[in-house]
Amino acid sequence: MTLTLDDPRAMMAIDIRHPGGPEVLVPTSHPVPQPAKEHILIRVEAAGVNRPDIFQRRGLYPPPPGTSEIPGLEVAGEVTVLGDGTSRFAAGDKVCALVAGGGYAEYCTVHESNALPIPQGFSMMEAAALPETFFTVWANVFQRGKLKAGETVLIHGGSSGIGTTATMLSKAFGATVVVTVGSEEKRGACLALGADLAINYHTQDFVEESKKFTGGKGVDVIVDIIAGDYVARNYKAAAMNGRVVQIGVQNGPAKELNLMTMLAKRLTHTGSTLRSRSIPEKAQIARELEREVWPLLNEGKLRPLVFRVFRLEEAAKAHALMESSMHIGKIVLTIDAPHAKRNL
């Protein structure tokens, strides 16, 4: 049965009609989802746009089994319906949440343990820019990369959502931050955000510049979303006992990789994805974020960098902007249609 948006059981969501460019993203009517046991239903007011959404749209990153086919991995909004067995939130609470899919919609369900209260003084747009990048950075830079105060971290794609978040969190916990960027504008933005050194990869060699900056020692932790020929160069830029954390492969598989460098430096090369992790694994990250990072957000010491906001029905324009790589920070969708505000 097809529902129109005038039907109280329906909501607007963004469908991927078929794999392709941004134009395949279209607003469509969907049934409002109902929360399962220990899940909550959120009336979405804003949703973040992330690189995995691009890959899903292209047909390269299918959602995990049993997950919504609607794209979108992070939302912020108001809790409207509680599933059986919920205890963490009440109807009317304002939350942001990491979801495995379904974020580009007026309503979205999530296990209550994967949601967090919106920090004090944050707009819905700012709150929607938190979950995907903050969960990813915390899990990879701090849990897997074991970054400590006094160490130096090299962050590739410093002006991206991941890059800006990694810069802020690394600085907040006492690390020295080096980033790579693709323009002088992005260099300035990253330095203003707190980076200690910004390397323009078009005109500078990040291996040479990182070594020079650290007095020949190399960097302790490398956060890489690129792969390709960066992997071998990361090994050269790393310090003895360094850790390389792989969270993306935008340039494809590793190229011309000499593992002797890894052996000689006793490097650790690790990596992970976030979307396919279990609810309890994501809940553990959420608990650590709430304990270690949320106080900094509540105190106004950290704030996500939101570059541009689009309406939900303009998701295609948001994707086109992300693919242009002209953004600095996060791209966010807002949902303000009157029929999304009804009581369920």
N, C-alpha and C positions, 0 to 999 in steps of 0.2 A: 504494500500500500504506500502510495506517495503522499506525503504530508505537505501542505502549503505552510508558509510562515505565519499565516493567520490562525493556524491550528494551535491551541495551547500545548499540544504535545510535541510541537516542532521547535527547532532552533536553526539558526543559520550556522553553517560550517563551511570550511574550504575543502573541496575535493581535488584530488589529482586525477584528471580525466584519463590520462595515459602518460607514460614517461616522456619527458620533453622539457622545453624551456619554460620560463615563468608564465607564459600565456596559458599553460595547461591547468593553472590554479583557478578554480571557479567557485563562487559562492553557491551553495546548494542547501536545500532543506533536509534536515536529519531529525530523527526522533531524539528528544532529550534523553540522555542516558540516565539510568537509575543506579544508585550506589549499592555495591555488593556489601557483604559483611565486612565491617571495620573500614569501610570506605566512606568518603564524604563527596557530596555533589557541590561543586563550586560554580557560582555564576561568574563567569570570566569577565573581567573588565580590561585586562591587558594580557598579551601573550608575547613572549620573546621569540625572535627569529634567530636560528642558529645554522651553522654549516651543515650538520646532519640533515636538516630539512631540505637543503638543496640536493644532497645526495639521494634522499628518498624520492624527491620529485623527479629526478633523472632515472629512477629505477635501479639505483645502485645500493640502496640501504633500506631493505624492507623492514617493516616493524616486526618485533618479536611475535611469535604465535600467541593468539588470543588478545592482542593489543589492537586498539582502534587504528583503522587505516587513515584516519584524519591526521595530517601532520601537526607538529607542535609539541615541544618537549618541556615547556615551562609556562606557568600561568600565575596570575594574581587576581584575586577577586573575593567574593563573599560566600561563606558557607551557607547553603540554603537547605539541604536535606542531609540527614545523618543515616548511614546504614546501621544495621543491627550490630551491637557490640562496640560501637564507637564510644570513646571517653575523653579524647584529647581536646576536641573543639565543640563549640555550641553553634547552633544556627545564628547567623549574624556576625560571626567572627570574620575578621579580615585576614586572609592567608595568602602565601605564595607557595607554589608546589612544583616539584619535579615530577613530570609524567612521562610515561613511555610512548605516548601518542595521544592525539585528541585535543591538543592545545589550541588549534586554530578554530575555535568554536565558541558559541555563546555559553555553553555549559560543558563541564568536564568533570570526570570522577577521578579520584586518587585515593590510595590507601592513606589513612590519617597520619601514619608515621613518616610519610614522605612529603608532608606539608609542614610549613613553619609560619609562625606569626609574622606579619609584616612589621618591619622595624619602625620605631617611632619616627614620625615626621616624613616618612617615605610616601611618595605618590604611588599610585597603582602602576604607572609606567616604570618607575624605578624598581619597584618590588618584582615586577615581571622580568626584569633584567638580571635578577640574582640567581635563581636556582641552577640552571644548566651550567653556567660558567663557574659559580662558586663551588658546586658539588664536584665538578670536573677538576678544578685547580686543587681543591683540598685533597681529593683522593689521589691525585697523581703527584703533585709537587711535595705535599707534606706527608701523606701516608706512604706512597711508593718511593718518591724521591728523597724522603727524609731530610728535607732542607732544614738547616739549623741557623740560628742567629750567628752572624759573623762570616757565613759562607757567601759565595758569589754564585748567582744563578744567571744563565743565559736563556732568554725567552725569545723564540722565533715568532714572527708575526706579532710584534709588540703592540700594534695598534688595533688588533682584532679584539673581539669580546673576551676571548680566552687570555690574550696578551695583556689587556688592560687590567683584568681581574688578577692575573698572576703577578703583575707588577705591584698593584696595591697591597695584596696579601703578603708578598715576599718582603716588601718594605716594612709593613706593619709588624712583622715578626723578626725584624732585625737583619735581613739579608741585604747584600749589595746586588743591584739589579743592572744587567746588561740586556738590551733588546736589539733585535734587527727590525728595520723598517724599510719601506720602499720609496719614501719621498722625504724631502726636507720638512714639509708640513707635518708629516707623521713623526718625524724626529722631534720637532718642537713640542708636539702634543704629549709624547711619551716622557720627555724630560720634565714637562710641567706636571705630569702625573706622579713623578717621583723616581723615574729611572736615572741611574747614575751615569750610564753611557748608552747612547743610541747610535747604532751602526747602520748606515745606508747601504744595503746589500748591492745596490746598482753601481756604487762607486767605491766601495770598500770591501775588503776580505774579512769576514767575521772571525776567521781563525786567527789571522794576524793581529787584528785589533783586540780581540779578547786576550790573547797572550800578552800583548803590549800592556793592556790595562791592568793585568794581574801580575806584572813583573816576571812573565815567563811561566808562571805556575799553571795557568789554565783555570777554567771555571769548575766549580764543584758539582753543580746540577745544570742540566740542559733540558729545556722543555721544547719539544719539537712537534709541530703540526705539519711539517713539510715532507720529510723522508727524501726519496730520490737520492741525489748526490750529496744532500746535506748529512746523511748518516756517517759516511766516511769522514767528512769534514768535522762533524761533531766529535768524533773520536780524537781527532787532532787537537781540537779546542779544549777538550776535557782535561782536568787536573788528574793527578794520581788518585786512584780510588774514587773517581768521579762517577756520577749517576746520570744516565741519559734516559729521559722519560718520553716515550713515544705516544702521542695522543692523536695523531693524524698522519695521513699519507697523501697529502694533496698532490705531490709530485710523483707518486707511484712507488714501486719497490726500491729498496736500497741498490745503489749502483757502485761498482768498482770498490767493494768493501774489503779491506785488508784486516782480518780478525787479529792479526798479530799485534796491532795497535791496542786492541781491547785487552789482550792477554798481558802485554807488557805494562799497561797502566792499571791493571786489575779493575777494569771498569764494570759497572753494572748497567745493562741496557734492559729496561723494562717498559711495559706499556699496558694500556687497558682501554676498554670501552665502557661507557656508563649505561647506555640505554638497556642493554641486555642483562644487567645485574639484577639479582633478586630483590624483592621488596625489603627483606631484612638487611641486605647489604647496603642498600640506599638509606635505610633507616639509621644504620650505624653512622654513616657520613652525616646525616641530618643532625644526629645527637651531638656529634663533635662540632659541627658548625654552630649549633645553637649555644654550645658551651664556650667555644673559643673565639668565634667570629661575630656572632650576633650582638654581643655587648659593644663591640667596636662600631657596628652599624647603628645601634641604638644611641650611642654617644655622639654620632655624627662624625666619627673619625674616618670612616670609609663610606664611599658612595659610588655606585656604578656609573659609568660614563655612557649616557644615552645619546646617540648621535642623531637619530631621526625616528619619528613616530608616524605610522600609517594607520588608516582604518582597516579593520579586518578584511573588508571586501577589496582592499588594495594590496592584498598579499603578493600579487604578481609584481607590483612595483617594488615592494620590499625585497623580494628575491633578486630582482634585477639589480638593485643597489648593492646587495651583498655580493653578487657575482662580479660587480665592477671593481670591488675591493677599494672603493673610494671612501668607505666609512671609517670612522675612528671610534671604537667602542661598540655599543649595542644598537640593534635595530629592533623596534617594538611595534606590535599591532595593538590598536585599541578597539574595544567593542562597546558601542554606545547606542545600539539600536533600541528603540523604546520597547519592543516586544521581548527583549532580553531581560527586562526588569520586573516581569510579572512574578507573582508568588506561585510556587509550585505546591 
